[in-house]
Amino acid sequence: MQPPVTDPALVASLRDDLASAAYDVDGVEDLLGPLAAAALHREQSLPARRAVAAAVDGKPPSDRDPRATLTALFLLGVPVPRAALDRALPATGAQGAERLGLVAAQGSGDDDEVRPLVDLSPYASVDAVGDARWWLASDLGELATGGRLATDHVLGAGGASLTLAQVTVRNPTARVLDLGTGCGIQALHAARHARQVVATDISRRALSFAGFNVALNTQAGADVELRHGSMLEPVAGEQFDLVVSNPPFVITPHAGAAGRAVADALGDYEYRDGGRAGDDLVRDLVLGVGGVLVPGGTAQLLGNWEHRRGEPWTERVGAWLDDAGLDGWVIQREVLDPAEYAETWIRDGGTTPDREPEAWAAAYGAWLDDFASRDVEAVGFGMVTLRRPRAGAPTLRRLEEHTGSVRQPLGAHIARSLAGHDWLAQRDDAALAAAHLVTAADVTEERYLTPGEADPNVVVLRQGDGLGRGVHASSPLAALVGACDGELTVGQIVGALASLFEVPADALAAELLPAVRGLVRDGFLEE
């Protein structure tokens, strides 16, 4: 099936029609109601189908709610009468939608069925720039087709795409590279804060969808260039201020009998299978991306990495950072055992044990064999932030696990944390003591006391924004944070606390200044 066609005039008409129809996230949720909308987010379509049927019950096609028509057609994969689509898209019409490659019609009569050829979904997200509301065309998913995905399937905005969009630093910048653009969602986000965006993909089909989505959602003049090729090859010799990538990081068996079994049972999915053994694709990207970054440039990507027996993941991934020669900050967000991992990605392509038991069993066994061959005990998923030093050696090497909830979007928090790291790197303890710091507005203090006691035995400084960190603080540290309002220097506050707690000032400074550095780095204290 061919991807959509980017006809500028028709795409502009479609944009106006979709907006006029209120075919957006809020409009669809209002149509469906909270129960059906929530079920649809879980990939359960029955409540939504019932809600749409109720909305059109007894109404002629030419009088139906446009939201019901577009939801049925593009979200649920349900054919609609031609007259209903003509009403929903008055400027584009069913004929224009056909010319764009979005639908196929059985005939030209009002009652003739029109079926969808693509998924055209409303999109809403918040990144470090602000609200983003678009429409995204992609291939029809399992929910609409009821079958396994094609190996050249082009995804819409999934959970990983949303995560990357929200964690990306969005400072105004010159050039951004979206490596592995897929349907183009990261390129759209980047176009809001960059003068030029280059979006690459190994799939020409994906690039066609990306081009359509860019045309549908950006005004004329948006500088987004699409290039075909694998990984960094299309931009060899160029440099960018920011690289974002949701690469095909899934660890899929490729070598030997295990690789042949998975290829025979499932095939290779372009959007997720990079063709490398184990986690080599993510490692190679970490090692190579510095070559296309300007000094001070940042790369942010998602990835999987293996937890191998006898080798902590922090050492394994940390070695990649060391070899890359880049500043690095890795946050592991999730860990799956080999069986959970195999189940997740076999289901992802639309294969289930009930529908295709032989393919399921073959792929499942092959995945387990492949992991066992490398002594893999678990697979981590997380976010990688890399930065090319402006001069000299890297100064940031941070690998941590944070599986709890976070407050999205994280992009602004990550930017502040990187800025805090740079600020600290330029200051010794004397300069830090001379600084005027302010406690961030989202910081609160929790005190835990034994009943009947006057003093707390535990004090926790809690961050409401970002990663929501909690820091166990001594009474002097909690008092210092409480006193940081920009009036006194850190050194002056330490001196006053030394008198209050009746301890030597030098000893208290030696205790508190390292903790202050951590609080500045994590955004509890601001310069």
Salt bridges, closest charged atoms under 4 A:
ASP7 OD2 - ARG99 NH2 3.76
ASP26 OD2 - ARG133 NH1 3.59
GLU29 OE2 - HIS41 NE2 3.40
ASP30 OD2 - ARG67 NH1 2.94
ASP65 OD2 - ARG67 NH2 2.86
GLU98 OE1 - ARG82 NH1 3.45
ASP127 OD2 - ARG170 NE 3.69
ASP127 OD2 - HIS189 ND1 2.73
ASP127 OD1 - ARG192 NH2 2.51
ASP139 OD1 - ARG205 NH2 2.62
GLU142 OE2 - ARG355 NH2 3.20
GLU225 OE2 - ARG227 NE 2.98
GLU238 OE1 - ARG175 NH2 2.89
GLU238 OE2 - ARG227 NH1 2.39
ASP273 OD1 - ARG272 NE 3.51
ASP279 OD1 - ARG316 NH2 2.58
ASP280 OD1 - ARG283 NH1 3.51
ASP284 OD2 - ARG276 NH1 2.77
ASP284 OD1 - ARG283 NH2 2.88
GLU306 OE1 - ARG308 NH2 2.85
GLU306 OE2 - ARG374 NH2 2.62
GLU311 OE1 - ARG316 NH1 3.93
ASP322 OD1 - ARG397 NE 2.84
ASP327 OD2 - ARG387 NH2 3.35
ASP348 OD2 - ARG272 NH1 2.96
GLU356 OE1 - ARG148 NH2 2.46
ASP370 OD2 - ARG374 NH2 3.01
ASP375 OD1 - ARG309 NH1 2.91
GLU377 OE2 - ARG309 NE 3.29
GLU400 OE2 - ARG398 NE 3.39
GLU400 OE1 - ARG469 NH1 2.79
ASP422 OD1 - ARG387 NH2 2.74
ASP429 OD1 - ARG517 NH2 3.30
GLU445 OE2 - ARG447 NE 2.48
GLU446 OE2 - ARG462 NE 3.15
ASP465 OD2 - ARG416 NH2 3.26
ASP522 OD1 - ARG398 NH2 2.63
ASP522 OD1 - ARG469 NE 3.59
ASP522 OD1 - ARG521 NE 3.32
